[in-house]
Amino acid sequence: MSLIQIIIIYLIIINLAGFLVMGLDKHKAKMGNRRIPENTLFGFTILGGGIGTIAGMYVFRHKTKKLKFKIGMPLILILEILIFIYFKYMI
């Protein structure tokens, strides 16, 4: 298996996990149960799950009113894309 294939599989898994964790946290919020810490939600984004967590935000309508989520998660995703482009084409 090539490095590219491993990276693609990793990104699929981390984005699926990010999507699911947003849904789980929304469910916990509705049920009044103990919630998933916001740092954990951001952690999935930082680890490459930005597309999944952002999709989960809007599909589950969760954390969409919080400015740090509306701006922070897309900003992290954009920065990761820019870093990827830099390393791919500049080095």
Backbone as JSON, one array per atom type, in Angstrom:
{
  "sequence": "MSLIQIIIIYLIIINLAGFLVMGLDKHKAKMGNRRIPENTLFGFTILGGGIGTIAGMYVFRHKTKKLKFKIGMPLILILEILIFIYFKYMI",
  "N": [[0.85, -1.17, 0.0], [0.58, 2.18, -0.85], [1.96, 5.34, 0.32], [0.25, 7.48, -0.27], [-2.23, 6.17, -0.52], [-2.56, 5.29, 2.12], [-2.75, 7.75, 3.45], [-5.11, 8.75, 2.31], [-6.99, 6.83, 3.21], [-6.74, 7.28, 5.96], [-7.69, 9.96, 6.1], [-10.34, 9.62, 5.28], [-11.32, 8.03, 7.38], [-10.88, 9.7, 9.67], [-12.45, 11.89, 9.03], [-15.0, 10.75, 8.86], [-15.23, 9.94, 11.53], [-15.14, 12.47, 12.78], [-17.51, 13.6, 11.8], [-19.39, 11.81, 12.91], [-18.92, 12.19, 15.66], [-19.79, 14.78, 16.06], [-22.52, 14.43, 15.61], [-23.08, 12.64, 17.71], [-22.52, 14.27, 19.93], [-24.5, 16.2, 19.64], [-26.76, 14.61, 19.99], [-26.34, 13.84, 22.67], [-26.61, 16.35, 23.83], [-29.32, 16.91, 23.38], [-30.46, 14.92, 24.95], [-29.68, 15.65, 27.43], [-27.42, 14.66, 28.57], [-23.98, 14.07, 29.69], [-21.61, 15.97, 27.93], [-19.5, 15.98, 24.96], [-16.28, 17.29, 25.18], [-15.5, 20.58, 23.92], [-12.89, 20.99, 23.05], [-12.19, 18.44, 22.22], [-13.84, 18.13, 19.99], [-12.73, 20.1, 18.34], [-10.25, 18.94, 18.15], [-10.6, 16.73, 16.42], [-10.94, 18.14, 14.06], [-8.44, 19.44, 13.79], [-6.81, 17.23, 13.48], [-7.23, 16.54, 10.89], [-9.85, 16.1, 10.21], [-11.6, 18.06, 9.28], [-13.5, 18.47, 7.18], [-15.43, 16.55, 7.77], [-16.23, 17.26, 10.44], [-17.2, 19.85, 10.04], [-19.24, 19.33, 8.19], [-20.83, 17.73, 9.85], [-21.55, 19.65, 11.75], [-23.4, 21.23, 10.34], [-25.24, 19.39, 9.25], [-26.33, 18.19, 11.55], [-27.11, 20.45, 12.79], [-25.57, 21.68, 14.86], [-23.72, 23.47, 17.17], [-23.67, 25.63, 15.49], [-24.27, 28.23, 16.06], [-22.28, 29.17, 17.58], [-19.62, 31.29, 17.43], [-16.88, 30.66, 17.51], [-16.85, 28.13, 16.48], [-18.13, 28.39, 13.99], [-16.34, 29.99, 12.64], [-13.81, 29.1, 13.43], [-13.46, 26.27, 12.83], [-13.7, 26.11, 9.92], [-11.54, 27.8, 9.36], [-9.33, 26.4, 10.38], [-9.41, 24.18, 8.66], [-8.91, 25.44, 6.17], [-6.33, 26.44, 6.64], [-4.95, 24.0, 6.93], [-5.23, 22.97, 4.35], [-3.8, 24.9, 2.9], [-1.24, 24.52, 4.02], [-0.76, 21.9, 3.14], [-0.73, 22.33, 0.35], [1.49, 24.03, 0.2], [3.61, 22.32, 1.06], [3.42, 20.37, -0.89], [3.92, 21.65, -3.36], [5.93, 23.55, -3.02], [8.15, 22.55, -1.8]],
  "CA": [[0.0, 0.0, 0.0], [1.42, 3.38, -0.96], [1.75, 6.39, 1.31], [-0.94, 8.23, -0.67], [-3.39, 5.35, -0.16], [-2.67, 5.32, 3.58], [-3.23, 9.08, 3.81], [-6.52, 8.83, 1.89], [-7.77, 6.01, 4.15], [-6.74, 8.02, 7.22], [-8.58, 11.12, 5.99], [-11.73, 9.13, 5.25], [-11.68, 7.58, 8.74], [-10.92, 10.83, 10.62], [-13.61, 12.73, 8.69], [-16.2, 10.01, 9.31], [-15.26, 10.04, 12.99], [-15.5, 13.84, 13.11], [-18.94, 13.73, 11.5], [-20.15, 11.05, 13.9], [-18.77, 12.76, 17.0], [-20.69, 15.94, 16.11], [-23.86, 13.88, 15.79], [-23.17, 12.09, 19.06], [-22.59, 15.37, 20.89], [-25.83, 16.79, 19.49], [-27.68, 13.67, 20.64], [-26.13, 13.97, 24.11], [-27.17, 17.64, 24.23], [-30.78, 16.76, 23.4], [-30.83, 14.02, 26.03], [-29.25, 16.23, 28.7], [-26.3, 13.86, 29.09], [-22.65, 14.68, 29.69], [-21.24, 16.3, 26.56], [-18.13, 15.83, 24.48], [-15.62, 18.6, 25.31], [-15.27, 21.33, 22.68], [-11.51, 20.75, 22.6], [-12.19, 17.17, 21.5], [-14.43, 18.4, 18.68], [-11.7, 20.8, 17.57], [-9.16, 17.98, 17.93], [-10.89, 15.99, 15.19], [-10.68, 19.06, 12.95], [-7.0, 19.65, 13.7], [-6.19, 15.99, 13.02], [-7.54, 16.32, 9.48], [-11.27, 15.79, 10.03], [-12.34, 19.31, 9.12], [-14.66, 18.33, 6.31], [-16.41, 15.77, 8.52], [-16.79, 18.01, 11.56], [-18.0, 20.96, 9.5], [-20.47, 18.72, 7.65], [-21.63, 17.35, 11.01], [-22.1, 20.87, 12.34], [-24.57, 21.7, 9.61], [-26.24, 18.31, 9.11], [-26.98, 18.01, 12.84], [-27.38, 21.8, 13.31], [-24.92, 21.64, 16.16], [-22.64, 24.44, 17.37], [-23.67, 26.59, 14.37], [-24.43, 29.59, 16.57], [-21.05, 29.54, 18.27], [-18.7, 31.93, 16.49], [-15.59, 29.98, 17.43], [-17.03, 26.95, 15.63], [-18.46, 28.84, 12.64], [-15.14, 30.56, 12.02], [-12.62, 28.32, 13.79], [-13.3, 25.01, 12.1], [-13.31, 26.36, 8.53], [-10.2, 28.41, 9.33], [-8.37, 25.29, 10.55], [-9.43, 23.41, 7.41], [-8.23, 26.24, 5.15], [-4.89, 26.43, 6.97], [-4.41, 22.68, 6.61], [-5.15, 22.87, 2.88], [-2.68, 25.75, 2.48], [0.0, 23.84, 4.41], [-0.61, 20.78, 2.22], [-0.32, 22.89, -0.96], [2.86, 24.52, 0.35], [4.55, 21.21, 1.07], [3.35, 19.61, -2.15], [4.42, 22.37, -4.52], [7.04, 24.46, -2.73], [9.34, 21.84, -1.29]],
  "C": [[0.9, 1.24, 0.0], [1.07, 4.39, 0.13], [0.49, 7.19, 0.99], [-2.2, 7.47, -0.28], [-3.62, 5.36, 1.35], [-3.23, 6.66, 4.04], [-4.71, 9.22, 3.46], [-7.41, 8.03, 2.85], [-7.86, 6.72, 5.51], [-7.72, 9.18, 7.17], [-10.05, 10.71, 5.94], [-12.17, 8.75, 6.67], [-11.83, 8.77, 9.69], [-12.11, 11.74, 10.31], [-14.92, 12.05, 9.06], [-16.34, 10.11, 10.83], [-15.67, 11.44, 13.43], [-16.98, 14.1, 12.89], [-19.77, 13.05, 12.58], [-20.07, 11.66, 15.3], [-19.62, 14.03, 17.13], [-22.13, 15.48, 16.3], [-24.08, 13.33, 17.18], [-23.3, 13.2, 20.09], [-23.95, 16.06, 20.82], [-26.87, 15.91, 20.19], [-27.57, 13.78, 22.17], [-26.73, 15.28, 24.63], [-28.69, 17.55, 24.34], [-31.24, 15.93, 24.6], [-30.45, 14.56, 27.41], [-28.11, 15.46, 29.35], [-25.0, 14.65, 29.07], [-22.14, 14.8, 28.26], [-19.79, 15.98, 26.25], [-17.46, 17.2, 24.57], [-15.37, 19.27, 23.95], [-13.86, 21.12, 22.15], [-11.4, 19.43, 21.83], [-12.76, 17.36, 20.1], [-13.43, 19.12, 17.78], [-10.52, 19.87, 17.26], [-9.37, 17.17, 16.66], [-10.61, 16.86, 13.96], [-9.18, 19.22, 12.73], [-6.29, 18.4, 13.16], [-6.55, 15.63, 11.58], [-9.0, 16.03, 9.2], [-12.14, 17.0, 9.83], [-13.59, 19.19, 8.27], [-15.78, 17.58, 7.06], [-17.04, 16.55, 9.66], [-17.64, 19.18, 11.09], [-19.3, 20.43, 8.92], [-21.39, 18.32, 8.8], [-22.27, 18.54, 11.7], [-23.41, 21.25, 11.66], [-25.63, 20.63, 9.41], [-27.03, 18.16, 10.41], [-27.4, 19.35, 13.47], [-26.85, 21.94, 14.73], [-23.73, 22.6, 16.2], [-22.6, 25.51, 16.27], [-23.85, 28.02, 14.83], [-23.19, 30.08, 17.3], [-20.03, 30.04, 17.27], [-17.38, 31.18, 16.38], [-15.68, 28.7, 16.6], [-17.29, 27.38, 14.19], [-17.25, 29.37, 11.9], [-13.93, 29.64, 12.23], [-12.42, 27.07, 12.97], [-12.98, 25.22, 10.63], [-11.91, 26.96, 8.41], [-9.12, 27.33, 9.47], [-8.27, 24.49, 9.26], [-8.68, 24.16, 6.3], [-6.73, 26.25, 5.39], [-4.25, 25.09, 6.64], [-4.27, 22.49, 5.1], [-3.97, 23.7, 2.37], [-1.33, 25.12, 2.83], [0.27, 22.67, 3.48], [-0.11, 21.27, 0.86], [1.13, 23.36, -0.89], [3.85, 23.36, 0.27], [4.55, 20.42, -0.23], [4.07, 20.33, -3.28], [5.65, 23.24, -4.25], [8.3, 23.74, -2.27], [9.72, 20.71, -2.24]]
}
